[in-house]
Each structure stands twice: as C-alpha cells, then as structure tokens.
Amino acid sequence: MRYSSLWKDYELIDCSAGERLERWGDVILVRPDPQVIWNTPKTHPLWQKPDAVYHRSNSGGGSWEIKHKIPDFWRISYGDLSFNVKTMGFKHTGVFPEQAVNWDHTMKLIKESDRPLKVLNLFAYTGAATVACLKAGADVVHVDASKGMVQWAKENAALSGVADRKVRWIVDDCIKFVQREMRRGNKYDIIIMDPPSYGRGPGGEVWKLENEVYNFCELCTGVLSENPVMVLLNSYTTGLSPAVMQYILGATVQKKFGGSASSSEIGLPVTHSKMILPCGATAIWQK
C-alpha cells in the first residue's frame, strides 16, 4: 500500500466502529468511514472531545454536530502546498489527504522531465492535484462540473502562490470536454482523473463508474500527446479493485502507447494503532 508520511497539518489519530478520529490543523473531527468495520476500544482521549462530528442519516446524507466553535474554513498545508478546508456536506472537508502520495509522484515526474509538460486534471474537485502540478512547473487544464469547486480550486492556487501560472479553469462535463478537445486537436502529456462512483450529468445522464470507466479511459487516449508521460486513475468505488483499474489502463493506454500499468491501494497511517487505513485505489500508466 502506498501512503505519505510527510503530513504535518493532517493526522489520522485513530479509527474504529465506522469512524475516523482526525486532526485537521488544530481542528479535531470525527467522520464516518464505511471501511472501518473493526470495533477496537476508543481509548484515545480525543474521541471524547472532538470539535465536530458528522452523523449519517438513515435516510441518506447526514449533518455536522459542531461541539466547539470552529472557523467557517481554515488553512492546512502539505509541504509548500496550501489548501482551504471546511466542514461540508456528505462528511467532506475539501481535501483527500491520502492523495498526497499521488501528488508527490506526479510532482516528481514533472520536475524530472526534460521538457515542459501539459496536464489535464479531470473531475478535479478543489484542485489539490492541480496546485501540485502547477507548483512542479507544468501547465494545467483543470476541469470540474461544479462552479463552486472550481472557484475553491482557484483559491487554493492563490494560497499556494501558483495562481499566476499557466492554468485554465474549466466548468464543464468531463466527457464532453474531452470530446471537444479531441475535435480541437489539443493534447496532454499527463492525465489525472478522479471520477465519482455515481453521479448525474448536466442532462440528467446517470454516471456509474463501473459501467463508464473503460470507455472513458479509451476516450482519453485520444487527447494524449505523441509521447505521453502518465495517466493516473483514482477510485473510491469499493467494487472496483486496483487490479481491474490496472487492467483497464493496460487495455487502453498501454495498448496504444506501450509503457506499463501498475496499481495499488493508497492509505493513511494511523497514529494510535501504527497501522495503515486503506482509503481507495490508484492505477498508474507510465511510459
């Protein structure tokens, strides 16, 4: 399992009985996690005094219980990257800290390249990967269907001192954007994609990752440059194993460009137990 041990502003303190106990800067949160199916004793004292707890609803969704006053949003940093976080709907904060291992990997490839690289970041959310790529020196096109998330990503770029770098902020459906880029003849050296498990397109189209991911990866090969560097595919869908994602990249990108595909779970170290919590999967194709 791949993970970063470099976080200072984020800490997974403990996890048990379907919940995580986390520190985000100076703020202590308890959030649900369906993968935490063990019932180890919650002996850490911070379980009893978090600043906020997210409670799931039996009818879907849920809500935050704010126990101590916390800011509307606050800043955390990872190395020289900075992000605004906040308590938001569906338990989220705006950053997935387990993705730091992928930011590091992508930044390393960009910095070691002997030429300028163009990155396409799809389903780009609040832009952590975009900020990382800009910081490493790449040109980036950031695409997300949510206007609010794209604005948040712009704020993160400003916090990290990269708002003046070469970046395009696009509010659009990712599939339709890639189709238009193909027609326009635009090409990219790196594609990062973090598609949702389930969603609806602007016309009400249903997106279910297991049904769409192969066709989408195949589509994306049409906007890769003649000498691409990497395609990175993230998934939080429990029914989509790392090996299946690796096979898909092998059958689409590797078949067309050579190179090799690999995959692994990504996770977060747990301070209290000294174990690693699995948090999703990443498949990577590299030339």
N, C-alpha and C positions, 0 to 999 in steps of 0.2 A: 504494500500500500504506500502511495506517495503522500507526503504531507510536508508542510513547512514548520520549522521550529523557530522561526525568526520573529513571530508576532510579539509585540510588547503591549500594544493597546487593546488586544483581544486575548481572552483566556477562557478555555472551556474548563471550568473548575471541576465539575462532576456531572454525571448523568445517571439517572435511574428512574424506573417506573414511568417511562414515556416522556421524560422531561430532561432538559438541559439546564444546568446552572452555569451562567456565563458572566464574564466581566467585559463590558464594552467601554474602554477608557476607565472612568470612575463609576460607571453605572452597572449595577448588578441586575440581570434579567433572568427570569425563568421562562423557558419557551418549550412547547411540546415538540417531541420528535418521535415519530411512529416506529423508528428502528430501535429505539431504546426499550427493549422488551424484558430486560432484567430488572429485578427488584432488590438491588443491593441496598444496604442501610444508608439513609441520607444523614450521615453523621457530620458532614461539614456544616459549621455554624451559619454560613451564609444562606443555606436553604431556608432558614427561619426568618431572614430579614432582607429579602430582595427589594429592589426599588420598584420593580414592576413584574407582574406575572400575566402571561397570556393564557386565557381559559378558552378551550374549544367549546363550541356549542353542539348539542346533539342534533340540531337541525342544519349544521354546516356553518363554516366560518367560526367566529368567536370574537373575543374582545379583550382588551388590556385592563387589568386592575392595577392602577397606579397607587402604590403604597407609600412612596415618598416622592416629593416633588422632584421632577427631572426636567431638563430642558426640552423645548419643542424639538430641537435637533442639536446634535453635538458632533465634534470632530474626533476622528481617530486616524492614526497614521500607521502605515506599514512601510518601513524604510523611508524613502523620500516621496512616497505616495500618500496623499491625504484624501479623506472622504467624509462627507456629512452622513450621519446615521440618525435614525429616529424610530420610535415605535409606530409601526404602520399596520395596515390590515393584513390578515392572514399570517400573523406572527412575525412578519419580516422586519428587517431593520434597514434594508437598502444595500447591504454588503453580505456576500457569502464568503466568510473568512477562509474556508477550505480551498477556495480558488487561488489563494496566494501562491501555491506551488506551481500552478499553471502560469500565473503572471511572471514568476521568476524564470520559468523555462522559456517563455516567449520573449522576454526581455533579453535573455542570453543569446538567443538565435539572432535577434535584430542587431544587437551590439557586435556580434561576431561576423555579421555579413560583410562582404566586400563591396556591396552596392546598396543604394537606398532601397528600402522595401515599402510596398504598399499593403496595408492591412484592411480587410473587410471584417468588421465585427457585427454579426447578425444576432438578433434578439439581445441587444447589447445592454438593456436594463439601465442601471445608473452609472455605467461606464468605467468600472474599475479596470477591466482589461484594456479599454480604450486609453485610459490615462497611463497605464503601464507601457503600452506600445508607443505612445507619444513621448513619454519620458525617455524611452530607449532610443528614440530618433526616427521612428517610422512615420509615414503618412497614413492617416486612418480615415476610413469612412465608417461612421457609427450609425447603425440602423435599428430603430425600435418603433413599434406601432403606437406606443404611448407618448404623447406630447409631454406629459408630466415627467416621465422617466428621462426623456432626452434633455429636458431643462435641468434636471437634477445632475445628469452626467456633465453638462456644461459647467455647473457649479463645482463639481469635483475636479474638473480640468483646471478651473481657476485656482482652487485651493492648492493644487499640486504644481502650479506655476507653468502649465503647458497649454493654456487657453490660446496662446498666440501661435501655436504650432500648426502645421498643415493638417487640418481636420475638417471633415464635412459632417454636419449633424442632420440626419435624415429621419423624419417621422413618416413611416410607411410600413406596409405589409412586406415582410422579408421575402416571401416567394415572388411577389410581383416586382419588387425592386430588383432582385437577381435576374428575373426575366428581361426587364428593361435594360439592365447593364449588359446583358448578352447582346441585345439588339444594338446597343450603343458601341459595343466593342471594347468596353472597359475591362481591364484585367487586374488581378491582385496576386501578390506573392504569398500572402498568408490569409487564410480564412479561419475565423473563430466563430463557432456557433454554439449557442446555449438555448436550444429550443424548449418551449414549455411542454410538459407532459400532455396537457389538454388545453384547448382554447378555441376561440371563435375568431374568424377573420372579419374584416370590415363589412362584408356582405352576409354575415351570419354563417359562413362556411365553418364546419367543425374540423378542428385540428386534433388528431390523436397521434402522438409521437410514433408509436409502434407502427402505425399504418403509413406514415408520411416520411419517416426519416430516410429510407433508402432512396426514394425518388428525389428528395430534397438534396441529399449528398450528390446524387448523379447530376442534378441540375447545376449545382455549384461548381462542378468540374468545368463548366462552360465559361466561367469567369476567372479561372486560374491562368496565370501567366505561362509563357513557354517554359520557364524554369522556376516553378513554384518551390517554396521552402517548407511550408507546413499547412496542414489542415487539422484543426483541433475541434473535437465534438464532445460537448458535455451532456450529461443526462442525470436527472434525479428520479427517473422513472424506474421503480424497483423491478418491473418486469423486463427491463432492457439491460441485459448483462454487459459488462465490459467486453467480453469476447464477441458478442453479437455486434456491438458497435465497431470493434476492430475488423470483423469480417466485412461489414458494410463499407468501411473505408478501403479495405483491400479490394473489394469487388468494384469499386467506383474510381477512387482517386489513384490507387496503386496500379490498377489495371491500365490506366491511361498514361500515367507519368512515371511508373517504376517506383523506386524507393521502397519503403516498408511501413507497415502499420503496427502499432502496439496499443495496449490498453491496460488500465489498472483502476482499482478503486482509489479515490482520494479521501483523506480523512483529517481529523484534528486530534492532537494529543490531549489526553485528559489528565489534568494536574493531579487530581486526588488518587486515581487508580493506576496512573502511569501506563494506561493502555491507549489505543488509538480507536476513536469512534469513526466508523465508515460513514461518509457523508455524500456519496454519489460516485459517479464513474466518469472517466475521461478516456477517449480513444484519440490517438495522435498518428497522423501520417506525416512522414518526413522524407525528403528527397535524399 
